[in-house]
Amino acid sequence: MTAPDPRLTALLVCPVTRSRLVFDPEREVLVAVGSGLAWPVVDGIPQLLPHSRPEAAEGISQAHP
């Protein structure tokens, strides 16, 4: 597992909700705070394109802003 550089994730936002992203090391995804949309991280590179198909993270609120 290769986590994204924290300096990079500090600059990124969810492309759908524009909320902050937090890395979930167990699932190797970036999760949007509040909405729970999950974006995969492959070899340390966040996959934030529409075809990456975000999915709701377990245990996180599903409400969209």
Sequence and secondary structure as in RCSB ss.txt:
>XXXX:A:sequence
MTAPDPRLTALLVCPVTRSRLVFDPEREVLVAVGSGLAWPVVDGIPQLLPHSRPEAAEGISQAHP
>XXXX:A:secstr
     HHHHTT B TTT  BEEEETTTTEEEETTT EEEEEETTEE  SGGG  EE TTS     
